[in-house]
Amino acid sequence: MCIYENPILVTLDDNDRYIALRTYDEKHGRSQRFFLSKEALTQERSVTECDLQNVCTVTHCGKDYLFRLYWLHGNCDDGLYGYQQSFSIPEEKITSVLAGKAVKHLSYTPHKKARIFFTKPAHETIGQCNKLERHALRRFFRDQFNYDEDIVVQRDQLVRGFYFFSTLTPYEGGIVRHESELIYRNGKYRKVCYSLHT
């Protein structure tokens, strides 16, 4: 599993009056080279350049250059298909490429994870759970709260049940514990899981 979202490795090389740009990502592999003129990058804030079939838009925003590349391909049915890559490169790396050095940069989107806060009664209830219940609860929080909001978890009136609410949106509900027995050839096993009820 990748620790970054949408990682793109960007290689920039000095090529006389141009900067040769090449990208690599897991989904599309290595791209072909795209040539950007040095004059356009040093004189204007926003640049759009194209070669025979690809388009690149570069915008200078503060201390970063934002790139949007459209890698396009045509087929014999007069159709057009392709993909888009968006990434940013710090200004100092562009400056060193303009000075004649080759640069590699890994551009990625950081993972957005929910911050989960437990009230004291909820924390005490989790402390009373056994190892199997804590494991099921940890797995539940890992799988269910994959968005960028703060979640507050409180103890509910149910036995070892919880109530949660979001601090940004009107998103709330219950976390209910389920228990069952699984029968296998070599014996019975207890299964504990939590489910979300909104």
Buried (B, 14 or more C-beta within 10 A) or exposed (E): EEEEEBBBBBBBBBEEEBBBBBBBBEEEEEBEBBBBEBEBBEEEEEBEBEEEEBBBBBBBEEEBBBBBBBBBEEEEEEEEEBEEBEBBBBBEBBEBBBEEEEBEBEBBEEEEEBEEBBBEEBEEBBEEBEEEBBEBBEEBBEEBBEEEBEBBBBBBEEEBBBBBBBEEEEEEEBBBBEEEEEEEEEEEEEEBBBEEEE
